[in-house]
Amino acid sequence: MGGFCLKMKGYYMTVFRSVNPATGELLGQWPMWTDAQLQAVVDEQASLWPDLANTPLAQRLAWLADLGELLAQQRHTLALCMTHEMGKPLAQAEAEIDKTRALIEYVCVQAPQRFEPTSLLPGVERKMAALGGVLGIMPWNYPLWQLARFALPALAIGNTVTIKPAPNVWQSAALLEQWVGEAGFPRAALRVVRADIQQLPLLYDHPHLRQVHFTGSRDVGRRIAAACGERLKPTTLELGGNDAWLLTDSGDVSAFVKAALTSRLNNSGQSCLCAKRWLVPKSRLERVLALVEAALPDYQPMSPELPESRLGPLARADLRDQLLSQWRRLSADALRRSSDPVVDGQFVSPAWAVVDDPLTSQVWPEEVFGPVIQLAAYEFLDQAIAWANHSEYGLGGSVWDADPQRASALAMRLHTANVAINRPMRSRIDVSFGGRAASGWGVELGQEGIAALMRGQVQYVDG
């Protein structure tokens, strides 16, 4: 959550530091802001907010549409910046920008509808308005999308947005801030700040910031939820995932493996919503492993700037070390496994392991962030469901069966908020998205996600 410490003249100064994970090149470092600087930024946003909220909605949406055009024009610049800062393959960075532009188009259509009064009963209606200031504490793995999915609808509604990005992707976040201003929004409408975790209470305490969005680890999310709970400040939390993908006896095994591999290894395995745990019938295990081994040569780590790259480096050295520690523990419990991952700097090749007993495995319930696939071969479906639910996370999942109704019934037995049937589980711009249990609470995206960024008022009208 915090930055890095540099010893200077006998004292420590905390900085944001960005290092290219593919090359080790220091891209830049920037001093942390003082409490006074943070206070001044949010004070300026508080002063701006009445004017921003009263700006005609059509004008705010025109600015948002212009931002979409800027993202199209600067697509390669931003994609390359993300690739340099956290190692995302360039094609995947470009896809992240394209999804953000699609979100802008969706918000421009949907936002006006959210301001329409809703009749609840005769003489009773609900009206919606801008909330105020929204604070986002954001991760590094999707440097644009994670910010955009709450920040851009918030701007359209008429809220100001304050973003504390992960230190290693500061430049990507700063580009978004720059282009929001160039699109026409007042400079203070969206600000990206360099704050350490110890400074977050200053932001929680500011009366202008009325809602907090956090995407990141479960443990940090708990601390943020506790701090905001003390202040009666609402939060939206996405705290990771450990998605189970279930293949039945009748599911299309080739389609399952192709989709699951793509899901698991996208973003070098550093995604909350992906196929982390595969549950396959014991009778189909050999076929699944043969397909995996045949496909893995297409996922060898290489420079993320190459057009053909599908697997880049892990974003930080500590993340690589954590992954390798999990792999060693997983290997000790494995019934079968691939060769150890090949490690070259922060590049780690894919590996797989068949877990003997998921209910006693140390690693099976954990979130594994990197190109490691856990498999388990079940004998009957009740066993598969029990193994799938042996994790405190509840973000996503997928069920593959020839009968969609049977697949739907199986999906309802999974303790997770989102399940795809015979397809990969991906978030959609037009459907609300959030987790349950240790994966967090609240939603973003879709009509419900836009409404969550607004304040509602029920009015009782005479007659």
NUFI-179299 format. One record per residue (C-alpha): residue in one letter; x, y, z; residue number from 1. Coordinates in nm, 3 decimals, padded with zeros to 5 digits. Example, Ala and Ser with C-alpha at 12.3 -4.5 7.8 and 13.67 -1.06 7.14 Angstrom:
# residues 2
   marfi         u         v         w   fidren
       a    01.230   -00.450    00.780        1
       s    01.367   -00.106    00.714        2
# end
This chain:
# residues 463
   marfi         u         v         w   fidren
       m    00.000    00.000    00.000        1
       g    00.278    00.245    00.083        2
       g    00.577    00.363   -00.112        3
       f    00.946    00.289   -00.070        4
       c    01.185    00.441    00.181        5
       l    01.503    00.620    00.080        6
       k    01.754    00.717    00.347        7
       m    01.852    01.080    00.295        8
       k    02.072    01.286    00.528        9
       g    01.991    01.080    00.833       10
       y    01.615    01.056    00.793       11
       y    01.372    00.854    00.585       12
       m    01.156    01.003    00.313       13
       t    00.880    00.789    00.167       14
       v    00.845    00.801   -00.211       15
       f    00.641    00.653   -00.492       16
       r    00.876    00.446   -00.706       17
       s    00.816    00.289   -01.047       18
       v    01.045    00.016   -01.183       19
       n    01.004   -00.166   -01.515       20
       p    00.956   -00.531   -01.406       21
       a    01.082   -00.664   -01.740       22
       t    01.414   -00.477   -01.737       23
       g    01.468   -00.350   -01.383       24
       e    01.497    00.007   -01.512       25
       l    01.400    00.277   -01.263       26
       l    01.128    00.473   -01.441       27
       g    01.097    00.742   -01.178       28
       q    01.040    00.824   -00.815       29
       w    00.832    01.097   -00.662       30
       p    00.818    01.228   -00.304       31
       m    00.513    01.157   -00.093       32
       w    00.281    01.451   -00.039       33
       t    00.261    01.615    00.299       34
       d   -00.058    01.616    00.503       35
       a   -00.099    01.984    00.417       36
       q   -00.079    01.911    00.044       37
       l   -00.341    01.636    00.070       38
       q   -00.568    01.860    00.275       39
       a   -00.535    02.141    00.022       40
       v   -00.627    01.913   -00.270       41
       v   -00.947    01.787   -00.109       42
       d   -01.035    02.135    00.016       43
       e   -01.010    02.257   -00.343       44
       q   -01.235    01.973   -00.456       45
       a   -01.489    02.061   -00.187       46
       s   -01.496    02.422   -00.311       47
       l   -01.539    02.308   -00.671       48
       w   -01.806    02.048   -00.609       49
       p   -02.121    02.268   -00.604       50
       d   -02.028    02.413   -00.943       51
       l   -01.943    02.070   -01.085       52
       a   -02.270    01.919   -00.961       53
       n   -02.465    02.213   -01.106       54
       t   -02.290    02.196   -01.443       55
       p   -02.548    02.068   -01.693       56
       l   -02.533    01.691   -01.725       57
       a   -02.503    01.725   -02.103       58
       q   -02.181    01.924   -02.056       59
       r   -02.029    01.668   -01.819       60
       l   -02.114    01.389   -02.062       61
       a   -01.962    01.587   -02.349       62
       w   -01.639    01.615   -02.149       63
       l   -01.652    01.242   -02.078       64
       a   -01.701    01.165   -02.448       65
       d   -01.402    01.387   -02.529       66
       l   -01.200    01.186   -02.277       67
       g   -01.294    00.874   -02.473       68
       e   -01.157    01.036   -02.788       69
       l   -00.835    01.129   -02.608       70
       l   -00.795    00.769   -02.492       71
       a   -00.834    00.656   -02.852       72
       q   -00.574    00.906   -02.972       73
       q   -00.331    00.822   -02.690       74
       r   -00.401    00.448   -02.688       75
       h   -00.045    00.340   -02.762       76
       t    00.109    00.593   -02.522       77
       l   -00.101    00.479   -02.227       78
       a   -00.072    00.109   -02.314       79
       l    00.306    00.135   -02.328       80
       c    00.312    00.322   -01.997       81
       m    00.112    00.045   -01.827       82
       t    00.334   -00.220   -01.984       83
       h    00.648   -00.044   -01.864       84
       e    00.516    00.011   -01.511       85
       m    00.368   -00.330   -01.427       86
       g    00.460   -00.568   -01.711       87
       k    00.120   -00.622   -01.873       88
       p    00.155   -00.754   -02.232       89
       l    00.098   -00.464   -02.469       90
       a   -00.202   -00.620   -02.643       91
       q   -00.373   -00.671   -02.306       92
       a   -00.300   -00.311   -02.208       93
       e   -00.463   -00.192   -02.530       94
       a   -00.766   -00.412   -02.456       95
       e   -00.793   -00.248   -02.113       96
       i   -00.812    00.094   -02.280       97
       d   -01.074   -00.030   -02.527       98
       k   -01.290   -00.161   -02.243       99
       t   -01.262    00.176   -02.069      100
       r   -01.379    00.355   -02.383      101
       a   -01.676    00.117   -02.403      102
       l   -01.758    00.207   -02.042      103
       i   -01.758    00.576   -02.133      104
       e   -02.007    00.512   -02.413      105
       y   -02.229    00.316   -02.174      106
       v   -02.220    00.583   -01.904      107
       c   -02.307    00.857   -02.152      108
       v   -02.627    00.668   -02.235      109
       q   -02.717    00.551   -01.886      110
       a   -02.634    00.849   -01.664      111
       p   -02.932    01.064   -01.773      112
       q   -03.169    00.781   -01.683      113
       r   -03.033    00.763   -01.330      114
       f   -03.147    01.122   -01.269      115
       e   -03.506    01.045   -01.369      116
       p   -03.743    01.034   -01.066      117
       t   -03.867    00.687   -00.974      118
       s   -04.229    00.648   -00.866      119
       l   -04.248    00.421   -00.562      120
       l   -04.618    00.461   -00.477      121
       p   -04.884    00.717   -00.568      122
       g   -04.752    01.043   -00.426      123
       v   -04.411    00.893   -00.336      124
       e   -04.103    00.915   -00.557      125
       r   -03.727    00.880   -00.530      126
       k   -03.495    01.142   -00.674      127
       m   -03.119    01.107   -00.721      128
       a   -02.835    01.359   -00.711      129
       a   -02.456    01.378   -00.696      130
       l   -02.301    01.247   -00.377      131
       g   -02.001    01.474   -00.322      132
       g   -01.644    01.344   -00.316      133
       v   -01.545    00.982   -00.381      134
       l   -01.210    00.840   -00.269      135
       g   -01.052    00.548   -00.455      136
       i   -00.762    00.342   -00.317      137
       m   -00.654    00.144   -00.618      138
       p   -00.423   -00.150   -00.705      139
       w   -00.158   -00.194   -00.973      140
       n   -00.280   -00.491   -01.177      141
       y   -00.528   -00.296   -01.395      142
       p   -00.384    00.057   -01.382      143
       l   -00.660    00.215   -01.592      144
       w   -00.965   -00.010   -01.566      145
       q   -00.979   -00.034   -01.187      146
       l   -00.975    00.345   -01.165      147
       a   -01.210    00.407   -01.455      148
       r   -01.489    00.173   -01.353      149
       f   -01.582    00.389   -01.052      150
       a   -01.415    00.724   -01.131      151
       l   -01.566    00.792   -01.473      152
       p   -01.929    00.723   -01.373      153
       a   -01.865    00.936   -01.062      154
       l   -01.749    01.230   -01.275      155
       a   -02.050    01.194   -01.504      156
       i   -02.282    01.209   -01.203      157
       g   -02.116    01.530   -01.082      158
       n   -01.893    01.396   -00.804      159
       t   -01.530    01.484   -00.755      160
       v   -01.284    01.193   -00.746      161
       t   -00.967    01.153   -00.539      162
       i   -00.746    00.856   -00.631      163
       k   -00.461    00.706   -00.434      164
       p   -00.300    00.467   -00.687      165
       a   -00.048    00.193   -00.620      166
       p    00.302    00.348   -00.608      167
       n    00.441    00.142   -00.897      168
       v    00.178    00.267   -01.147      169
       w    00.182    00.637   -01.061      170
       q    00.255    00.751   -01.417      171
       s   -00.041    00.561   -01.564      172
       a   -00.277    00.720   -01.311      173
       a   -00.124    01.064   -01.369      174
       l   -00.193    01.035   -01.743      175
       l   -00.561    00.972   -01.671      176
       e   -00.569    01.280   -01.447      177
       q   -00.403    01.488   -01.720      178
       w   -00.644    01.377   -01.992      179
       v   -00.953    01.427   -01.774      180
       g   -00.847    01.791   -01.748      181
       e   -00.767    01.820   -02.118      182
       a   -01.113    01.680   -02.198      183
       g   -01.269    01.982   -02.026      184
       f   -01.333    01.883   -01.665      185
       p   -01.212    02.138   -01.407      186
       r   -00.864    02.051   -01.283      187
       a   -00.985    01.965   -00.933      188
       a   -01.259    01.729   -01.055      189
       l   -01.023    01.430   -01.054      190
       r   -00.698    01.435   -00.859      191
       v   -00.441    01.161   -00.821      192
       v   -00.253    01.189   -00.491      193
       r    00.066    01.043   -00.347      194
       a   -00.039    00.933    00.000      195
       d    00.100    00.667    00.229      196
       i   -00.124    00.428    00.417      197
       q   -00.057    00.619    00.739      198
       q   -00.208    00.931    00.578      199
       l   -00.534    00.766    00.475      200
       p   -00.719    00.861    00.797      201
       l   -00.673    01.226    00.698      202
       l   -00.869    01.150    00.382      203
       y   -01.132    00.940    00.561      204
       d   -01.189    01.230    00.801      205
       h   -01.247    01.492    00.533      206
       p   -01.621    01.571    00.521      207
       h   -01.617    01.616    00.143      208
       l   -01.511    01.255    00.079      209
       r   -01.834    01.068    00.137      210
       q   -01.760    00.724   -00.007      211
       v   -01.450    00.502   -00.033      212
       h   -01.377    00.247   -00.307      213
       f   -01.095    00.000   -00.247      214
       t   -00.961   -00.283   -00.461      215
       g   -00.678   -00.484   -00.312      216
       s   -00.591   -00.744   -00.053      217
       r   -00.832   -00.889    00.199      218
       d   -00.625   -00.783    00.500      219
       v   -00.587   -00.420    00.392      220
       g   -00.956   -00.416    00.301      221
       r   -01.046   -00.520    00.653      222
       r   -00.847   -00.230    00.796      223
       i   -01.006    00.018    00.556      224
       a   -01.355   -00.116    00.633      225
       a   -01.291   -00.086    01.007      226
       a   -01.156    00.269    00.978      227
       c   -01.444    00.383    00.758      228
       g   -01.696    00.202    00.976      229
       e   -01.584    00.404    01.276      230
       r   -01.655    00.717    01.071      231
       l   -01.987    00.582    00.933      232
       k   -01.844    00.628    00.583      233
       p   -01.972    00.377    00.324      234
       t   -01.726    00.158    00.136      235
       t   -01.719   -00.054   -00.177      236
       l   -01.458   -00.330   -00.148      237
       e   -01.320   -00.581   -00.397      238
       l   -01.075   -00.796   -00.203      239
       g   -00.954   -01.064   -00.439      240
       g   -01.081   -01.400   -00.550      241
       n   -01.004   -01.770   -00.570      242
       d   -01.237   -01.871   -00.850      243
       a   -01.325   -02.237   -00.903      244
       w   -01.401   -02.360   -01.255      245
       l   -01.602   -02.683   -01.261      246
       l   -01.598   -02.923   -01.557      247
       t   -01.856   -03.205   -01.548      248
       d   -01.862   -03.539   -01.731      249
       s   -02.060   -03.383   -02.016      250
       g   -01.882   -03.047   -02.044      251
       d   -01.678   -02.961   -02.354      252
       v   -01.328   -03.043   -02.231      253
       s   -01.140   -02.873   -02.516      254
       a   -01.337   -02.551   -02.481      255
       f   -01.297   -02.565   -02.102      256
       v   -00.918   -02.597   -02.113      257
       k   -00.876   -02.328   -02.378      258
       a   -01.093   -02.080   -02.189      259
       a   -00.950   -02.168   -01.847      260
       l   -00.589   -02.129   -01.963      261
       t   -00.663   -01.793   -02.123      262
       s   -00.840   -01.680   -01.808      263
       r   -00.572   -01.805   -01.568      264
       l   -00.272   -01.668   -01.755      265
       n   -00.419   -01.334   -01.861      266
       n   -00.227   -01.046   -01.702      267
       s    00.043   -01.302   -01.613      268
       g   -00.198   -01.465   -01.370      269
       q   -00.231   -01.144   -01.168      270
       s   -00.608   -01.109   -01.174      271
       c   -00.870   -01.145   -00.904      272
       l   -01.131   -01.282   -01.145      273
       c   -00.976   -01.581   -01.322      274
       a   -00.965   -01.962   -01.331      275
       k   -00.742   -02.023   -01.031      276
       r   -00.877   -02.367   -00.929      277
       w   -00.988   -02.631   -01.179      278
       l   -01.223   -02.910   -01.072      279
       v   -01.238   -03.193   -01.327      280
       p   -01.380   -03.547   -01.318      281
       k   -01.116   -03.807   -01.234      282
       s   -01.203   -03.986   -01.558      283
       r   -01.113   -03.673   -01.760      284
       l   -00.797   -03.564   -01.578      285
       e   -00.553   -03.718   -01.827      286
       r   -00.726   -03.549   -02.119      287
       v   -00.723   -03.213   -01.939      288
       l   -00.352   -03.240   -01.855      289
       a   -00.265   -03.343   -02.212      290
       l   -00.444   -03.036   -02.347      291
       v   -00.272   -02.812   -02.092      292
       e    00.073   -02.944   -02.179      293
       a    00.003   -02.901   -02.551      294
       a   -00.103   -02.538   -02.503      295
       l    00.159   -02.414   -02.255      296
       p    00.430   -02.352   -02.519      297
       d    00.208   -02.067   -02.642      298
       y    00.238   -01.903   -02.298      299
       q    00.612   -01.878   -02.252      300
       p    00.725   -01.555   -02.082      301
       m    00.868   -01.291   -02.312      302
       s    00.905   -00.916   -02.337      303
       p    00.558   -00.768   -02.282      304
       e    00.625   -00.514   -02.557      305
       l    00.631   -00.782   -02.828      306
       p    00.303   -00.808   -03.023      307
       e    00.295   -01.186   -02.974      308
       s    00.353   -01.170   -02.597      309
       r    00.085   -01.346   -02.390      310
       l    00.277   -01.370   -02.062      311
       g    00.491   -01.092   -01.921      312
       p    00.680   -01.057   -01.592      313
       l    00.527   -01.040   -01.248      314
       a    00.484   -00.681   -01.140      315
       r    00.721   -00.681   -00.842      316
       a    00.997   -00.898   -00.699      317
       d    00.810   -00.953   -00.371      318
       l    00.511   -01.086   -00.567      319
       r    00.740   -01.331   -00.747      320
       d    00.886   -01.448   -00.415      321
       q    00.541   -01.496   -00.264      322
       l    00.428   -01.699   -00.566      323
       l    00.734   -01.925   -00.551      324
       s    00.678   -01.980   -00.179      325
       q    00.322   -02.090   -00.251      326
       w    00.446   -02.316   -00.530      327
       r    00.687   -02.493   -00.294      328
       r    00.409   -02.556   -00.043      329
       l    00.173   -02.666   -00.319      330
       s    00.432   -02.906   -00.462      331
       a    00.472   -03.074   -00.125      332
       d    00.100   -03.162   -00.120      333
       a    00.060   -03.238   -00.491      334
       l   -00.050   -03.574   -00.626      335
       r    00.112   -03.482   -00.958      336
       r    00.272   -03.166   -01.087      337
       s    00.458   -03.008   -01.373      338
       s    00.822   -02.914   -01.360      339
       d    00.912   -02.620   -01.138      340
       p    00.854   -02.280   -01.297      341
       v    01.150   -02.137   -01.485      342
       v    01.243   -01.807   -01.320      343
       d    01.433   -01.531   -01.499      344
       g    01.426   -01.210   -01.301      345
       q    01.055   -01.141   -01.255      346
       f    00.953   -01.364   -01.545      347
       v    00.798   -01.691   -01.423      348
       s    00.686   -01.967   -01.658      349
       p    00.348   -02.139   -01.603      350
       a    00.321   -02.445   -01.380      351
       w    00.042   -02.677   -01.266      352
       a   -00.022   -02.913   -00.979      353
       v   -00.294   -03.169   -00.907      354
       v   -00.391   -03.133   -00.542      355
       d   -00.437   -03.462   -00.358      356
       d   -00.691   -03.342   -00.100      357
       p   -00.812   -02.981   -00.133      358
       l   -00.964   -02.993    00.216      359
       t   -00.621   -03.042    00.375      360
       s   -00.408   -02.849    00.125      361
       q   -00.244   -02.534    00.260      362
       v   -00.254   -02.347   -00.070      363
       w   -00.591   -02.450   -00.217      364
       p   -00.794   -02.200   -00.008      365
       e   -00.547   -01.915   -00.071      366
       e   -00.544   -01.663   -00.353      367
       v   -00.248   -01.740   -00.581      368
       f   -00.142   -01.436   -00.785      369
       g    00.064   -01.563   -01.077      370
       p    00.081   -01.828   -01.353      371
       v    00.018   -02.134   -01.135      372
       i   -00.280   -02.364   -01.197      373
       q   -00.429   -02.578   -00.920      374
       l   -00.632   -02.881   -01.029      375
       a   -00.831   -03.139   -00.836      376
       a   -00.982   -03.461   -00.975      377
       y   -01.318   -03.539   -00.815      378
       e   -01.518   -03.863   -00.809      379
       f   -01.869   -03.721   -00.761      380
       l   -02.027   -03.376   -00.791      381
       d   -02.099   -03.326   -00.421      382
       q   -01.726   -03.368   -00.360      383
       a   -01.648   -03.113   -00.632      384
       i   -01.887   -02.859   -00.481      385
       a   -01.736   -02.905   -00.135      386
       w   -01.387   -02.853   -00.276      387
       a   -01.496   -02.547   -00.474      388
       n   -01.645   -02.389   -00.162      389
       h   -01.334   -02.457    00.045      390
       s   -01.217   -02.095    00.031      391
       e   -01.330   -01.780    00.206      392
       y   -01.338   -01.586   -00.121      393
       g   -01.653   -01.545   -00.327      394
       l   -01.587   -01.341   -00.641      395
       g   -01.640   -01.556   -00.950      396
       g   -01.652   -01.903   -01.098      397
       s   -01.754   -02.103   -01.404      398
       v   -01.948   -02.426   -01.466      399
       w   -01.917   -02.632   -01.785      400
       d   -02.191   -02.888   -01.860      401
       a   -02.379   -02.993   -02.175      402
       d   -02.712   -02.914   -02.006      403
       p   -02.734   -02.539   -01.926      404
       q   -03.012   -02.594   -01.671      405
       r   -02.805   -02.854   -01.486      406
       a   -02.507   -02.619   -01.501      407
       s   -02.719   -02.339   -01.355      408
       a   -02.830   -02.562   -01.068      409
       l   -02.468   -02.652   -00.994      410
       a   -02.368   -02.285   -01.012      411
       m   -02.623   -02.198   -00.744      412
       r   -02.443   -02.433   -00.506      413
       l   -02.118   -02.237   -00.541      414
       h   -02.066   -01.978   -00.266      415
       t   -01.968   -01.700   -00.501      416
       a   -02.130   -01.384   -00.634      417
       n   -02.077   -01.435   -01.008      418
       v   -02.078   -01.756   -01.213      419
       a   -02.051   -01.802   -01.589      420
       i   -02.210   -02.100   -01.764      421
       n   -02.001   -02.264   -02.038      422
       r   -01.798   -01.947   -02.086      423
       p   -01.527   -01.748   -01.907      424
       m   -01.632   -01.530   -01.616      425
       r   -01.560   -01.166   -01.702      426
       s   -01.703   -00.843   -01.569      427
       r   -01.931   -00.651   -01.806      428
       i   -01.976   -00.277   -01.828      429
       d   -02.356   -00.314   -01.832      430
       v   -02.393   -00.553   -01.535      431
       s   -02.326   -00.469   -01.170      432
       f   -02.019   -00.645   -01.036      433
       g   -01.900   -00.721   -00.683      434
       g   -01.801   -01.002   -00.451      435
       r   -01.922   -01.168   -00.134      436
       a   -01.757   -01.297    00.184      437
       a   -01.380   -01.227    00.181      438
       s   -01.408   -01.089   -00.173      439
       g   -01.576   -00.778   -00.038      440
       w   -01.908   -00.597   -00.072      441
       g   -02.080   -00.331   -00.277      442
       v   -02.098   -00.308   -00.656      443
       e   -01.955   -00.115   -00.946      444
       l   -02.058   -00.108   -01.315      445
       g   -02.403   -00.141   -01.467      446
       q   -02.701    00.072   -01.370      447
       e   -02.670   -00.034   -01.007      448
       g   -02.305    00.068   -00.999      449
       i   -02.388    00.416   -01.130      450
       a   -02.671    00.455   -00.878      451
       a   -02.435    00.353   -00.595      452
       l   -02.234    00.670   -00.667      453
       m   -02.539    00.891   -00.606      454
       r   -02.743    01.001   -00.308      455
       g   -03.111    00.924   -00.308      456
       q   -03.400    01.107   -00.149      457
       v   -03.757    00.982   -00.111      458
       q   -04.010    01.263   -00.147      459
       y   -04.370    01.241   -00.023      460
       v   -04.590    01.465   -00.236      461
       d   -04.931    01.595   -00.123      462
       g   -05.226    01.453   -00.308      463
# end
